[in-house]
């Protein structure tokens, strides 16, 4: 169970755009994919070309789309974007 303070911090972080990570868990584990629709659109376009998840991650990083820590998305994060 999340405290009201935790939810407030997460909402503020998302509003400021400081947390570009994508994940299926929403505010408890990452920002939902809907928060970065341009990243999801690129990932889906590349996936439609039958490009591997790791290569999609590399392509996103080459375009400047990385995690909050500045690292490329892992394959499982790309897979979550495609759901």
C-alpha positions as CSV (number, residue, x, y, z in Angstrom):
1,X,0.0,0.0,0.0
2,X,1.5,3.3,-1.0
3,X,1.5,6.3,1.2
4,X,-0.1,9.6,0.0
5,X,3.4,11.2,0.1
6,X,4.8,8.5,-2.2
7,X,2.0,9.0,-4.7
8,X,2.5,12.8,-4.6
9,X,6.3,12.4,-5.3
10,X,5.6,10.0,-8.2
11,X,3.0,12.4,-9.7
12,X,5.4,15.3,-9.3
13,X,8.2,13.4,-10.9
14,X,6.0,12.5,-13.9
15,X,4.7,16.0,-14.2
16,X,8.3,17.4,-14.3
17,X,9.3,14.8,-16.9
18,X,12.2,13.6,-14.8
19,X,11.4,9.9,-15.0
20,X,11.2,8.7,-18.6
21,X,11.4,5.0,-17.7
22,X,8.6,2.9,-19.0
23,X,7.2,-0.1,-17.3
24,X,4.0,-2.1,-16.8
25,X,3.7,-1.3,-13.1
26,X,2.6,2.3,-13.3
27,X,3.4,4.6,-10.4
28,X,4.9,1.9,-8.2
29,X,7.5,0.7,-10.7
30,X,7.8,3.2,-13.6
31,X,6.0,5.7,-15.7
32,X,3.3,4.1,-17.9
33,X,4.1,3.9,-21.6
34,X,1.4,6.5,-22.3
35,X,3.6,9.1,-20.7
36,X,6.1,8.9,-23.6
37,X,3.9,8.1,-26.6
38,X,6.7,9.1,-29.1
39,X,9.0,6.4,-27.7
40,X,6.2,3.8,-27.9
41,X,5.4,4.8,-31.5
42,X,9.0,4.4,-32.6
43,X,9.3,1.0,-30.8
44,X,6.1,-0.2,-32.4
45,X,7.2,0.9,-35.9
46,X,10.5,-0.9,-35.5
47,X,8.8,-4.0,-34.1
48,X,6.6,-4.0,-37.1
49,X,9.7,-4.3,-39.2
50,X,10.6,-7.4,-37.3
51,X,13.6,-5.9,-35.5
52,X,14.7,-7.5,-32.3
53,X,14.0,-6.0,-28.9
54,X,17.7,-5.3,-28.3
55,X,18.1,-3.6,-31.6
56,X,15.0,-1.5,-30.9
57,X,16.6,-0.5,-27.6
58,X,19.8,0.5,-29.4
59,X,17.8,2.5,-32.0
60,X,15.9,4.3,-29.3
61,X,19.2,5.1,-27.5
62,X,20.7,6.4,-30.8
63,X,17.7,8.8,-31.0
64,X,18.3,10.0,-27.5
65,X,15.5,8.0,-25.8
66,X,17.1,6.4,-22.7
67,X,16.1,5.6,-19.1
68,X,16.2,8.1,-16.3
69,X,19.7,6.8,-15.5
70,X,20.9,7.6,-19.0
71,X,21.2,3.9,-20.1
72,X,19.4,2.2,-23.0
73,X,16.2,0.4,-22.2
74,X,16.6,-3.3,-21.5
75,X,14.7,-5.7,-23.8
76,X,12.0,-6.4,-21.2
77,X,11.2,-2.7,-21.0
78,X,10.9,-2.5,-24.8
79,X,8.6,-5.5,-24.6
80,X,6.5,-3.8,-22.0
81,X,6.1,-0.8,-24.3
82,X,4.8,-3.0,-27.1
83,X,1.9,-4.4,-24.9
